[in-house]
């Protein structure tokens, strides 16, 4: 596997290789321990998998029912009106149609975030205004500053991911509702709640009900992430019937497969198991954060997702750590150097059971410090792959221009917007130190916070753009007895 690791990661640009590709390279058909793909490890239950395995022949032999039939069953479970819902072949299909149908000229998004929110509109020639989340504030999104940013640039579509990927930052429901109302004159506001069912900072954090009452708001929800079934590819959006209908009218009649249908129709019998799986992930998140925070020099950021965002010790190169964990310990992690607004010093680590976390911690100790903590220096770039993808150049770009690399005129005075600042989540034991100032030239020596790895590629280079900057490429919930409520809270 070792000689092909680098090429696998390079070929996937802004994302990670599929588990199938990694398993093939492994030679024995088995994949690594997965701390990369943000799945629920406790759902479906073994009995549910046995049921699907017993029906496999019929599931893959025959056509599924229409998307309307599957959507109606999901809405019956969620107690949502089918007219306000559109189901897609994964959230990426819905993001693609939102861009094609509803984003006319520009879109604002805090970064770092899920890559399709930046890449998809750029691929269709839209202007992407990227609002940099600051490491010094723990990557927390200040909604008042974000609103000023949107007004200053004249952006027409605003996106918020709650919790955000990759850092797990969380915003309370009342703050998002006030932001939605302050942005009522925009073409569209999208609240991506793909990871919200793992949150426990608030009893009912979803804004699904509020979205259905507003003319320009869409809430995006995932099913694959919280159900632990990424491969099935299913998700849904909720909006007022007119807005949801525009998206639904463009979707193919059979855009949902027979596996998706089978899972949706079996969910009503497994509400308690699903609720317990969410509770277990939340418990594991606390335990995993505590264990990682005990590693010298490692910073763990507060998260409400089913993943943790960590900063490696000074001098550690993320791509080297990733490749050594994979080749030496068969552990897959998400190195975040190819996420705009992040750098190669950051990893996103999916929450997993304690037995797997102990193996991760042991692997990190050996890779970062030697056989025991403090026994050896952290790895340097020369000891591993020559590929890197730090993004400080992109950070500088978005600070002085819009996301497409076009210099901005002097900003107009922002309109007064009353939006409360976010309420910070309870921190994990390791504090977040202030980042070092951004140097004017490339760094020499160990990589300081927010600076690209030596010899690293920018996100623009990783994505294959050739011009200066980031030029565009061409052309709720579970209210039934036994099910959690709108945000997955039991």
matplotlib code that plots the C-alpha trace (Angstrom):
import matplotlib.pyplot as plt

x = [0.0, 2.8, 4.0, 0.5, -0.7, 0.4, -1.0, -4.4, -4.7, -3.4, -6.0, -8.9, -8.1, -10.3, -11.6, -10.2, -9.9, -12.8, -12.6, -13.0, -9.8, -7.8, -9.0, -7.9, -4.5, -4.2, -3.9, -6.0, -9.4, -9.6, -9.6, -8.0, -9.6, -11.6, -11.2, -11.8, -15.3, -17.8, -20.2, -22.3, -20.4, -23.4, -26.1, -27.5, -27.5, -26.1, -29.7, -30.5, -27.5, -28.5, -32.0, -30.5, -28.2, -31.1, -32.9, -29.9, -31.0, -34.4, -33.0, -30.4, -32.6, -35.7, -36.5, -37.1, -40.3, -40.4, -38.7, -42.2, -43.1, -39.9, -40.1, -43.7, -42.6, -39.7, -42.1, -44.5, -41.7, -40.5, -44.0, -43.2, -45.4, -44.1, -44.6, -41.8, -39.3, -37.0, -34.9, -31.7, -29.0, -26.9, -26.6, -24.1, -26.9, -29.0, -26.1, -25.6, -29.3, -29.3, -26.4, -27.8, -31.3, -31.0, -27.5, -27.5, -24.2, -22.6, -22.5, -20.9, -19.6, -17.4, -14.2, -12.9, -16.0, -17.4, -15.6, -18.7, -20.0, -16.9, -16.1, -19.6, -20.5, -16.9, -17.3, -20.3, -18.6, -20.2, -18.4, -17.7, -17.1, -15.2, -15.4, -12.3, -12.9, -10.1, -7.9, -7.4, -11.1, -11.3, -12.9, -16.1, -18.4, -19.4, -22.8, -22.7, -19.3, -20.5, -23.6, -21.3, -19.1, -22.1, -23.4, -20.0, -19.6, -23.2, -23.5, -26.8, -26.7, -25.5, -24.6, -24.1, -23.1, -24.3, -22.3, -19.5, -17.3, -14.4, -14.2, -17.6, -18.5, -22.0, -24.6, -27.7, -31.1, -32.2, -29.1, -29.6, -33.2, -32.3, -29.6, -32.2, -34.5, -31.7, -30.9, -34.6, -33.7, -31.1, -32.0, -31.3, -30.1, -29.0, -28.6, -26.7, -27.6, -26.0, -24.3, -26.8, -28.2, -24.9, -25.2, -26.2, -25.6, -29.3, -32.5, -34.0, -31.3, -32.9, -34.5, -36.5, -39.9, -38.8, -37.5, -40.9, -42.4, -39.8, -39.6, -35.8, -34.5, -33.5, -32.4, -30.2, -30.2, -28.1, -29.3, -26.1, -24.0, -26.3, -27.5, -23.9, -24.7, -22.7, -22.7, -26.5, -26.4, -29.5, -30.3, -33.1, -33.9, -36.7, -38.1, -41.4, -43.4, -42.6, -38.9, -38.8, -40.9, -38.4, -35.7, -37.9, -39.2, -35.6, -34.8, -35.1, -38.1, -35.7, -32.9, -33.1, -32.0, -33.5, -31.2, -32.4, -36.0, -35.4, -33.7, -36.3, -39.1, -37.4, -36.6, -39.9, -39.1, -35.7, -36.2, -34.9, -31.7, -31.1, -31.5, -29.1, -26.5, -26.6, -26.2, -23.2, -21.5, -21.8, -20.3, -17.5, -16.8, -16.1, -13.9, -12.0, -11.5, -10.1, -7.6, -6.4, -6.0, -3.6, -1.1, 1.7, 1.3, -1.9, -4.8, -8.4, -11.2, -14.7, -17.1, -20.8, -20.3, -19.3, -15.7, -12.9, -10.7, -7.2, -4.0, -0.8, 2.3, 4.7, 6.9, 4.5, 3.5, 0.0, 0.5, 3.4, 1.4, -1.5, 0.6, 2.6, -0.6, -2.0, 1.0, 2.4, -0.7, -3.6, -5.4, -7.0, -7.3, -8.5, -5.6, -7.1, -4.4, -6.5, -9.5, -9.7, -9.0, -7.2, -3.6, -1.7, -1.2, -4.9, -6.6, -10.3, -10.8, -14.1, -15.5, -15.2, -15.5, -12.9, -11.1, -10.3, -9.4, -6.8, -5.2, -5.3, -3.7, -1.0, -0.3, -0.1, 2.3, 4.6, 4.4, 4.6, 7.0, 8.6, 7.7, 6.7, 5.7, 8.5, 11.0, 11.6, 11.0, 7.9, 8.2, 9.7, 8.6, 11.9, 11.0, 7.8, 5.9, 6.9, 3.3, 1.7, -1.3, -1.1, -3.4, -2.0, -1.9, -5.6, -6.1, -4.3, -6.3, -9.8, -8.8, -8.2, -10.6, -13.6, -13.3, -12.8, -9.6, -11.1, -9.9, -12.7, -13.5, -13.6, -16.5, -19.7, -20.7, -22.5, -26.2, -27.0, -27.8, -28.7, -27.4, -26.1, -22.6, -22.3, -22.4, -19.1, -19.3, -17.7, -13.9, -12.0, -9.0, -6.4, -6.7, -6.5, -3.3, -3.2, -1.7, 1.6, 1.5, 1.4, 4.9, 5.3, 7.5, 7.5, 8.2, 11.6, 12.0, 9.0, 5.6, 3.9, 0.1, -1.7, 1.3, 1.6, 4.0, 7.4, 7.1, 3.4, 0.7, -2.1, -5.7, -5.9, -3.1, -4.5, -7.8, -5.9, -6.6, -3.8, -4.5, -3.6, -5.9, -9.0, -10.3, -13.6, -13.4, -15.3, -18.4, -37.1, -36.7, -38.2, -41.3, -42.9, -42.7, -39.3, -37.7, -35.6, -37.0, -36.1, -32.4, -32.0, -32.2, -33.6]
y = [0.0, 2.4, 3.3, 4.2, 6.2, 9.6, 9.1, 8.0, 11.2, 13.4, 12.0, 12.9, 16.7, 18.3, 15.0, 11.7, 8.4, 6.0, 3.1, 0.8, 2.2, 2.0, -1.6, -2.6, -1.1, -3.0, -6.2, -8.3, -6.8, -5.3, -1.6, 0.4, 1.6, 4.6, 7.9, 9.8, 9.1, 10.6, 7.7, 6.6, 3.4, 2.1, 2.2, 0.2, -2.6, -6.0, -7.3, -4.6, -5.6, -9.2, -8.2, -6.3, -9.2, -11.6, -9.5, -8.5, -10.4, -8.7, -5.3, -5.3, -7.1, -4.9, -1.3, 0.8, 2.7, 6.2, 9.0, 10.4, 7.1, 6.9, 10.6, 10.1, 7.3, 9.4, 12.4, 10.1, 9.2, 12.8, 14.2, 16.7, 17.7, 15.9, 19.2, 20.8, 18.0, 16.9, 13.8, 13.5, 10.9, 12.2, 15.8, 16.5, 16.0, 18.6, 21.0, 20.7, 21.5, 24.3, 25.9, 25.4, 26.6, 29.1, 30.6, 33.3, 35.2, 34.8, 32.7, 33.3, 30.5, 30.4, 28.5, 25.9, 23.9, 21.0, 21.3, 21.1, 24.4, 26.2, 24.0, 23.5, 27.2, 27.9, 25.1, 26.9, 30.3, 31.8, 34.2, 32.5, 34.9, 33.0, 34.2, 33.0, 31.4, 32.5, 29.9, 32.4, 32.2, 28.4, 28.7, 29.9, 31.7, 35.2, 35.8, 39.6, 39.7, 37.3, 39.4, 42.5, 40.5, 39.5, 43.1, 44.6, 42.2, 42.3, 38.5, 37.1, 33.6, 32.8, 29.3, 28.2, 24.7, 23.8, 22.0, 23.0, 20.5, 20.1, 21.9, 20.9, 24.6, 25.0, 27.9, 28.0, 27.9, 31.4, 32.9, 31.2, 32.2, 35.9, 35.6, 34.1, 37.0, 39.6, 38.0, 38.0, 40.1, 37.6, 35.2, 32.3, 31.2, 27.6, 26.0, 22.7, 20.6, 17.4, 16.7, 18.2, 15.0, 14.4, 17.7, 17.8, 21.5, 22.3, 20.3, 21.3, 23.1, 22.5, 25.3, 23.0, 24.3, 28.0, 27.2, 26.1, 29.4, 31.6, 32.2, 32.0, 29.4, 25.8, 23.4, 20.5, 17.2, 14.1, 10.5, 8.6, 10.3, 9.8, 6.3, 5.2, 4.4, 6.8, 4.3, 4.3, 8.0, 9.6, 13.0, 15.5, 19.2, 21.1, 24.4, 26.2, 24.1, 26.5, 26.3, 22.6, 22.0, 23.8, 21.4, 18.3, 19.0, 18.7, 15.3, 12.1, 9.8, 7.1, 9.1, 7.0, 3.4, 0.3, 0.2, 3.7, 2.6, -0.5, 1.5, 4.2, 1.7, -0.2, 2.8, 3.0, -0.3, 0.8, 4.2, 3.2, 1.7, 4.8, 7.1, 5.0, 5.1, 8.9, 9.0, 6.6, 8.8, 11.8, 9.8, 8.6, 12.2, 13.4, 10.4, 10.7, 14.5, 13.9, 11.2, 13.3, 16.5, 14.6, 14.3, 16.9, 19.8, 18.6, 21.0, 19.7, 22.1, 21.9, 20.0, 19.2, 16.9, 13.2, 14.3, 16.3, 19.0, 18.9, 20.9, 18.9, 19.9, 22.5, 20.8, 18.0, 17.7, 16.5, 14.5, 12.7, 11.9, 10.7, 8.5, 6.9, 6.2, 4.5, 2.5, 1.6, 1.3, 0.9, 3.9, 6.4, 10.0, 13.2, 15.6, 19.0, 20.8, 20.7, 22.3, 26.0, 28.0, 25.2, 23.9, 20.7, 21.1, 20.1, 16.7, 15.8, 12.7, 10.9, 9.8, 6.0, 3.4, 3.5, 0.4, 2.1, 5.4, 3.6, 2.3, 5.8, 7.4, 4.7, 5.3, 9.0, 8.6, 6.5, 8.8, 12.1, 11.3, 7.9, 4.8, 6.8, 10.4, 12.9, 10.2, 11.5, 14.6, 15.0, 13.9, 16.2, 16.5, 14.9, 11.6, 11.0, 12.0, 15.1, 16.1, 18.8, 21.1, 23.9, 26.8, 30.0, 31.5, 30.9, 32.5, 35.6, 35.6, 35.5, 38.2, 40.7, 39.5, 37.4, 33.7, 33.8, 35.8, 39.1, 42.2, 43.9, 47.6, 49.5, 48.1, 50.0, 50.8, 47.7, 47.8, 47.5, 43.9, 42.7, 39.2, 37.8, 36.5, 32.7, 31.0, 29.1, 25.4, 24.0, 23.7, 20.5, 20.4, 21.8, 25.6, 27.2, 29.4, 32.5, 31.8, 33.2, 36.2, 35.3, 35.9, 37.6, 34.9, 31.1, 29.7, 28.2, 25.5, 23.9, 24.9, 27.5, 27.8, 28.8, 28.6, 26.1, 23.2, 23.7, 23.2, 22.8, 23.3, 25.8, 24.6, 26.2, 24.1, 20.9, 21.6, 22.0, 25.7, 27.5, 31.2, 33.4, 32.9, 30.7, 31.4, 29.6, 26.4, 26.4, 25.9, 17.6, 15.2, 12.2, 13.0, 9.5, 7.6, 5.9, 8.3, 11.3, 14.8, 17.3, 17.4, 13.8, 14.5, 11.7]
z = [0.0, 0.9, -2.6, -3.8, -0.8, -2.1, -5.6, -4.2, -2.1, -5.0, -7.4, -5.1, -4.9, -2.3, -0.8, 0.4, -1.6, -1.3, 1.2, -1.8, -3.4, -0.2, 0.3, -3.2, -2.6, 0.7, -1.2, 1.2, 0.5, 4.0, 4.7, 7.5, 10.7, 9.4, 11.3, 8.0, 6.7, 9.2, 9.7, 12.7, 13.8, 15.9, 13.2, 11.5, 14.0, 13.2, 13.0, 10.4, 8.3, 8.5, 7.2, 4.3, 3.5, 3.5, 0.9, -1.1, -4.3, -4.5, -3.6, -6.4, -9.0, -9.1, -9.7, -6.6, -6.1, -7.4, -5.4, -4.5, -2.8, -0.8, 0.1, 1.4, 3.7, 5.1, 5.6, 7.4, 9.8, 10.2, 10.3, 7.6, 4.6, 1.5, -0.5, 1.6, 1.1, -1.8, -1.5, -3.3, -4.2, -1.3, -0.2, -3.1, -5.7, -3.8, -3.5, -7.3, -8.1, -5.6, -7.4, -10.9, -10.0, -7.2, -7.2, -9.9, -9.3, -5.9, -2.8, 0.6, 2.8, 5.9, 5.4, 6.1, 5.3, 3.1, -0.2, -2.4, -1.1, -2.5, -5.5, -7.0, -7.6, -8.8, -11.4, -12.8, -12.9, -9.8, -7.5, -4.1, -1.2, 1.4, 5.0, 6.8, 10.3, 12.6, 14.4, 17.2, 18.0, 17.7, 14.3, 15.8, 13.3, 14.4, 12.7, 13.0, 11.3, 8.7, 8.0, 7.5, 5.2, 3.1, 2.9, 2.0, -0.9, -2.1, -2.0, -3.0, -1.4, 2.1, 3.4, 7.1, 8.0, 11.5, 12.9, 10.5, 8.8, 9.6, 12.9, 14.4, 15.4, 16.5, 16.5, 18.6, 16.9, 18.0, 16.5, 13.2, 13.0, 13.6, 10.9, 8.5, 9.1, 8.7, 5.3, 4.2, 1.1, -0.2, -3.1, -0.8, 2.7, 3.1, 6.5, 6.1, 9.1, 7.8, 11.1, 13.5, 14.9, 16.7, 18.6, 22.2, 23.1, 22.7, 23.0, 19.6, 17.5, 14.0, 12.0, 9.8, 11.0, 10.5, 7.0, 5.8, 6.8, 4.9, 1.1, 0.7, 3.2, 2.6, 5.3, 4.1, 6.0, 5.6, 6.1, 5.2, 7.9, 10.9, 9.7, 9.0, 5.4, 3.1, 0.3, -0.1, -1.1, 0.3, 1.9, 1.8, 1.9, 3.6, 2.4, 1.7, -0.9, -3.8, -3.2, -2.5, -5.6, -7.9, -6.8, -6.8, -10.3, -11.7, -10.0, -11.9, -11.1, -9.9, -8.4, -5.2, -5.3, -3.9, -0.9, 0.1, -0.2, 1.9, 4.7, 4.7, 5.1, 7.9, 10.0, 11.8, 13.5, 14.8, 16.5, 19.9, 18.5, 16.4, 19.4, 21.5, 18.7, 18.8, 22.5, 22.3, 19.7, 22.0, 24.9, 22.7, 21.5, 25.1, 25.8, 22.5, 23.0, 26.5, 25.3, 22.3, 24.4, 26.7, 23.8, 24.1, 21.7, 20.2, 20.2, 20.1, 19.2, 20.6, 18.3, 18.0, 15.1, 15.0, 14.4, 16.1, 14.5, 15.9, 15.3, 15.2, 17.3, 15.9, 13.3, 12.4, 8.7, 8.3, 5.1, 6.7, 9.8, 7.6, 5.4, 8.3, 10.2, 7.1, 6.1, 9.5, 11.6, 9.0, 10.4, 8.0, 9.0, 7.2, 6.7, 6.0, 4.0, 0.8, 2.5, 1.7, 4.9, 6.6, 6.4, 6.6, 10.4, 10.9, 11.0, 11.2, 13.2, 13.2, 16.6, 17.0, 19.7, 22.5, 21.3, 18.0, 19.8, 21.9, 18.7, 17.2, 20.2, 20.2, 16.5, 17.0, 19.9, 17.8, 14.7, 16.6, 19.5, 18.9, 20.9, 23.9, 24.4, 24.2, 23.0, 19.5, 17.4, 15.3, 11.7, 9.1, 5.5, 4.3, 6.0, 4.0, 1.0, -1.0, -1.5, 0.6, 0.3, 2.9, 2.1, 3.6, 0.1, -0.2, 3.3, 2.1, -1.1, 0.6, 3.0, 0.2, -2.5, -3.2, -3.5, -7.2, -6.8, -8.1, -6.2, -4.4, -4.4, -1.2, 0.8, 1.3, 4.9, 6.1, 6.9, 10.6, 11.4, 14.8, 15.1, 18.4, 18.7, 18.9, 22.3, 22.6, 23.3, 26.4, 25.6, 25.9, 28.2, 25.8, 25.3, 21.9, 21.7, 19.5, 16.0, 15.0, 12.6, 8.9, 7.5, 4.1, 2.7, 2.9, 6.3, 7.2, 9.8, 11.6, 10.2, 12.5, 12.8, 9.6, 7.3, 4.4, 4.7, 3.1, -0.6, -0.3, -2.9, -2.5, -2.6, -6.1, -7.3, -5.7, -7.6, -10.9, -11.5, -13.4, -13.2, -10.3, -7.3, -7.4, -10.9, -11.6, -13.7, -17.0, -17.3, 10.8, 12.8, 14.5, 16.5, 16.6, 19.9, 20.0, 17.5, 18.5, 17.8, 15.0, 15.8, 16.8, 20.5, 22.6]

ax = plt.figure().add_subplot(projection="3d")
ax.plot(x, y, z, "-o")
ax.set_aspect("equal")
plt.show()
